[in-house]
Structure formats: C-alpha cells, structure tokens
Amino acid sequence: MQNYAPWRLAAAYQVWQDKRRAARRPADEPIALFGLTGLNQQARPMVAVESRDAAPRLRMIWSASNARLTRALWERPAGLNAALLATRAS
C-alpha cells in the first residue's frame, strides 16, 4: 500500500461503475483493491472501495471473486513517485 493514492479513489470507483453500467451489470457494490493473505479458503478478506454519498470509503469484505480495481486507477503515478524521491534526496 505504499503507492496508495487516496485522492484518486473517487474517480477510480466512478470509472469502474461506468464500465459496469455499460455492460449492464450491477455497479453499486464494493470493488476489491487487493486481497489479504494468510487464509487457505475460497472466500478471502479483501480491502475494497465503495462510494457512499459521493465519498469513497475503504472497507473489508470477504470475497471469492478475482475481480480487482485496476491498480493504475488508485495508485500514485510513477512520475509522482520519482518527483517525491528527488525532493527527498535534495
């Protein structure tokens, strides 16, 4: 989670909802960001994002789905990481 960019969650969730709606699929449930390891069973704990009152919220869900929100939508861009590292080095 070191590249987590909370300011990008609302837009990322909206992109996911738009794609689901275009495919005529349910779009209001939470979508997993990543799974938590350590359990050897089908349904595993995952950190997911959902939207309530137009505000993104993280929550823990249990899911057997492989669906994940694309990391490029909710992580810091590589260029920002490079700029932050350059600033720290100076």
Buried (B, 14 or more C-beta within 10 A) or exposed (E): EEEBEEEBBBEBBBBBBEEBEEEEEEBEEBBBBBBEEEEEEEEBBBBBBBBEEEEBEEEEBEBEEEEBBEEEBBBBEEEEEEEEEEEEEE
